[in-house]
């Protein structure tokens, strides 16, 4: 029933439906076949609900995130990283239909990329809707969305409110991204409110590719692990 309700958001763009079905089935398979790993679920939820910031593994590099609807928590991320306010955060989740709540109907070229590369090391930049706060996107009309292919990150998203994190990399600005749990501890101890272990599901160490999809136009803002030809 939840899936049916969320899919109606894009009823005016029916071509998104096969993607929703694909990720719905994928999520069910994951939920039914994998043993849960997180030992501190209650602590994670408590930290986030109290406006805290968490550090966690993804499939690319380590991330630093908070709940998207908490402006003070987002500000804390900028303060921790000493990040320029002109640089937006992105939104990440364990499946695409959670992220569809934050964007306008995704153009066909974006849908093709999502079906091919999600979950994976690709960030899609597309037009946001009224559910995405300006403080996440630095007042830009677009927002980056991504579904990492990492079991620990996916389990975190399963348990948190709305299943979405506002996120960036777990490092100080202009410093190398954390690629291991040890580097995340070195970068974020005393800064992040909680650093979640990776349970052996390590980051690969390569940044995600960032692709913008506006109308029928595709722009590559950063070539990362996934190579996309225009």
C-alpha positions in Angstrom: 0.0 0.0 0.0 2.9 2.4 0.8 4.4 1.8 -2.6 1.1 2.4 -4.4 0.6 5.7 -2.6 4.1 7.0 -3.3 4.0 6.0 -7.0 0.9 8.2 -7.5 3.1 11.2 -7.0 4.3 10.8 -10.6 1.1 9.6 -12.2 1.5 12.4 -14.7 4.7 10.8 -15.9 3.7 7.1 -16.2 7.1 6.1 -17.6 8.5 6.2 -14.1 6.3 3.3 -13.0 8.5 0.4 -14.3 11.4 1.9 -12.3 9.2 2.1 -9.1 8.2 -1.5 -9.6 11.8 -2.6 -10.1 13.0 -1.0 -6.9 10.0 -2.1 -4.9 10.7 -5.8 -5.8 14.4 -5.3 -5.2 13.7 -3.9 -1.8 11.4 -6.8 -0.9 14.1 -9.3 -1.9 16.7 -7.5 0.2 14.5 -7.3 3.2 13.6 -10.9 3.1 17.0 -12.4 2.3 19.5 -10.5 4.4 20.4 -10.6 8.1 20.2 -7.2 9.8 23.5 -5.9 11.0 23.0 -2.7 12.9 23.5 -3.1 16.6 22.6 0.5 17.6 19.4 1.2 15.7 17.8 3.0 18.7 20.9 5.2 19.1 20.9 6.1 15.4 17.3 7.1 15.4 17.7 9.1 18.7 20.7 11.0 17.4 18.9 12.0 14.2 15.6 12.9 15.8 17.6 15.2 18.2 19.1 17.1 15.4 22.4 15.2 15.3 24.8 14.3 12.5 26.0 10.8 11.7 28.9 9.4 9.7 28.4 6.2 7.8 29.9 4.1 5.0 28.5 4.1 1.4 29.6 2.3 -1.7 31.9 5.2 -2.7 33.4 7.1 0.2 32.2 7.8 3.8 29.2 10.1 4.2 28.1 12.7 6.8 24.4 13.2 7.1 21.3 14.3 8.9 17.5 14.4 8.5 16.6 16.7 5.6 13.8 18.5 7.5 16.1 19.7 10.3 17.7 23.0 9.3 19.9 23.2 12.4 21.3 19.8 11.7 22.1 20.8 8.1 23.8 23.9 9.4 25.8 21.7 11.8 27.1 19.7 8.8 28.3 22.9 7.1 30.0 24.0 10.4 31.7 20.6 10.9 33.1 20.6 7.4 33.8 24.3 7.2 31.8 24.0 3.9 31.0 27.0 1.7 27.3 27.8 1.9 27.2 27.9 -2.0 27.9 24.2 -2.1 24.6 22.2 -1.8 24.1 18.9 0.0 22.5 15.9 -1.8 19.7 13.5 -0.8 20.4 9.8 -0.4 18.2 6.8 0.4 18.0 3.0 0.1 15.5 3.2 -2.8 14.4 5.6 -5.5 10.8 6.1 -4.6 11.7 7.7 -1.2 13.7 10.3 -3.2 10.9 10.9 -5.7 9.1 12.8 -2.9 11.7 15.5 -3.2 11.9 16.1 -7.0 9.8 17.0 -9.9 9.1 14.3 -12.6 12.4 13.0 -13.8 13.1 13.4 -17.5 13.4 10.3 -19.6 17.2 10.4 -19.9 17.4 10.5 -16.1 15.0 7.5 -15.8 17.2 5.5 -18.1 20.3 6.3 -16.0 18.4 5.4 -12.8 17.3 2.1 -14.1 20.8 1.2 -15.3 22.9 2.4 -12.4 20.8 2.6 -9.3 21.7 1.4 -6.7 25.2 2.5 -7.4 27.8 5.2 -7.7 25.8 7.8 -9.7 24.3 11.0 -8.4 21.4 12.4 -10.5 20.9 16.2 -10.4 17.4 17.1 -11.3 14.7 19.7 -10.5 13.6 19.7 -6.9 10.0 20.2 -5.7 8.6 22.1 -2.8 9.5 19.3 -0.3 13.3 20.0 -0.7 14.3 22.9 1.5 16.4 25.7 0.0 18.9 25.2 2.9 19.9 21.8 1.5 20.3 23.1 -2.1 22.0 26.4 -1.4 18.8 28.1 -2.9 19.4 26.3 -6.2 16.4 24.9 -8.2 17.9 21.4 -8.4 19.0 18.7 -6.0 21.3 15.7 -6.3 19.8 12.3 -5.5 21.5 8.9 -5.1 20.9 5.3 -3.9 24.2 3.8 -2.7 24.9 0.1 -3.2 26.0 -0.6 0.4 24.1 -2.9 2.8 25.0 -0.9 5.9 23.8 2.4 4.4 20.7 0.8 3.1 19.8 -0.6 6.6 20.4 2.8 8.1 17.9 4.3 5.7 15.4 1.5 6.4 15.1 2.5 10.1 15.2 6.3 10.0 12.3 8.7 9.7 11.3 9.2 6.0 14.2 6.9 5.0 16.2 9.8 3.5 19.4 11.6 4.6 20.8 15.0 3.6 24.4 14.2 3.0 27.9 15.0 1.9 31.3 13.4 2.3 32.8 12.8 5.8 35.8 15.1 5.7 36.7 18.7 6.1 36.3 20.8 3.0 39.2 20.7 0.6 40.6 17.6 2.4 40.6 14.0 1.1 37.4 12.0 1.6 37.4 9.2 4.2 37.6 5.9 2.5 37.9 3.6 5.5 36.3 3.4 9.0 39.6 4.4 10.5 39.8 7.5 8.3 36.2 8.4 9.2 37.1 8.1 12.9 40.2 10.3 12.3 38.1 12.9 10.4 34.9 13.0 12.4 35.7 12.0 16.1 34.5 14.9 18.3 32.6 16.4 15.4 29.9 14.0 14.2 27.5 12.9 16.9 27.8 9.2 15.9 30.1 7.3 13.7 28.6 4.0 12.6 30.9 1.0 11.9 30.9 -0.6 8.5 30.5 -4.2 9.6 33.0 -5.2 6.8 31.0 -3.6 4.0 33.8 -1.2 3.0 33.7 1.8 0.7 35.4 1.4 -2.7 37.1 4.7 -2.4 36.0 6.3 -5.7 33.6 9.3 -5.8 30.3 9.0 -7.5 29.7 10.3 -11.0 27.4 13.3 -11.0 25.1 13.8 -13.9 22.6 16.6 -14.5 19.3 15.9 -16.2 17.2 18.9 -17.1 14.6 18.4 -19.9 16.3 16.3 -22.6 19.7 17.6 -21.7 22.4 15.4 -20.0 25.4 17.1 -18.5 28.2 15.4 -16.7 29.4 17.5 -13.8 31.9 14.9 -12.5 33.2 11.6 -13.9 33.6 9.2 -11.0 33.4 5.5 -10.7 30.7 5.1 -13.4 31.8 6.3 -16.8 29.0 7.9 -18.8 29.4 8.9 -22.5 27.4 11.8 -23.8 
